[in-house]
């Protein structure tokens, strides 16, 4: 199963602590909510998925000159891929597309710059 989410990837931050309570920042909660809604809009059926491939396409900053923009250039310095993937896998779980993100035995994550709009491509394999 393959689908695209029209959203910019966001790494999963560390939880914040307020006295005795741990919580996630509002910006991240909003990102999760957006991903869950985008996934639910696709009307995908829940299956027993075991492999996942996530590709993040990240827009260039506005300050980047046109002559330096190369579509598909690997993004090596920004974001840890494991933190980017965790956000998407948590959204798949919250959207009830997968039972638990621990069910995946293989994870492949890629991140590239794009001259178009930011998006997240997800490919899932059934066991």
Secondary structure, 3 states (H helix, E strand, C coil): CEEEECCCCCCCCCCEEECCEEECCHHHHHHHHHHHHHHHHCCCCCCCEEEEEEEEEEECCCCCCHHHCCCCCECCCCCCHHHHHHHHHHHHHHCCCCCCHHHCCEEEEEEEEECCCCEEEEEEEEC
